[in-house]
Each structure stands twice: as structure tokens, then as C-alpha cells.
């Protein structure tokens, strides 16, 4: 039985390909919206692959996780970052570490979507 601590296959593949994922989470303050952002680390091998016209998969990537809160009134504009608050950040050295960070933050992997399927302003 799935306990919610594993990634859906399509999202795990996206992370391994170096693509960012995002989840909307409850905001701490009224009039705000909050998002947790997972950014896979990319290195020189990724840059070489991109220069050659392909995307490199890597199951050994590290990750940067950030929790941002935005003013609801500014989220749709160019100035979404005015008044934005970085609630928390963490680095994970691998996929297991990422699951640990997300568990500590109470955000299950199944809540994450591709950025274009969210209202995350970044």
C-alpha cells in the first residue's frame, strides 16, 4: 500500500531529468499563497548535454527545496516578489534525502506538479 512517501513515476522522471516541481501549501498568513519548490541540481554534464541538444537523466541528483509565501494581490503580476517571504529552505543530497525533507515539512510527493500546472509565480 502506498503511504504517500513515494513519487508518482512521471514526477520522479521529471526530477531525474532536472526539471523543477512545485506544490501549493497552506499559507501562514491571510491574504497570502505559499508554494514549495523542488529544484534538481544541475552540473557540467547537464550543460554539455543541453549544448548537444538533449536532456541528461540522473538518478543521483541533489535537490534544493524552498518554501515561499507571496502576497495574493501580487502573485499574477511582474512584482510577485515584492513582499515575498522565504519561509524555509533545505538541501537534499539525493532522492531519499528529498523524501525526508518533504516528510519533515508535511508535503507528500504526490502533491507536486509541473510548474505550468500550478499558479506558482516563479
Secondary structure, DSSP 8 states (H G I E B T S, - for coil): ---S-S--HHHHHHHHTT--EEEEE--SSTTEEEEEEEEE---HHHHHHHHTT-----TT--EEEEEEEEETTTTTSTTTTTT-EEEEEEEESSHHHHHHHHHHHT--GGG-EEGGGS----
